[in-house]
């Protein structure tokens, strides 16, 4: 598989999701806590795009977005909590907890 064929991931702020440019694969989120917490609620990749690593790339886009804006993440989506985070523990520092809430309120 050639890397130049990888679909580009874009932020669709109006639809609250990160998605492929063709809008077929996406990770959907809801903003919480006055816009400081992203709840990743659903990841969808059609079977026609399976095996391309899109779910992981969608997660990385969402986590990078959250990190650049000092947001925390709630991993409601089972793919995020059960697959992506265990495989990518370096992102766990962004996961929302009562401790992260307290730390951010003291900044």
CORURQUI-V874447 format. One record per run of one state. SS is the DSSP state (H for helix, E for strand, - for the rest). FROM is the first residue (numbers start at 1). TO is the last residue. Records with the same first field share a line. If there is no record, write none. Layout:
SS = FROM-TO ; FROM-TO
//
This chain:
- = 1-2 ; 6-8 ; 16-16 ; 21-25 ; 36-36 ; 45-46 ; 50-53 ; 69-71 ; 75-77 ; 88-88 ; 96-97 ; 106-107
H = 3-5 ; 13-15 ; 33-35 ; 47-49 ; 54-68 ; 78-87 ; 89-94 ; 98-105
E = 9-12 ; 17-20 ; 26-32 ; 37-44 ; 72-74 ; 95-95
//
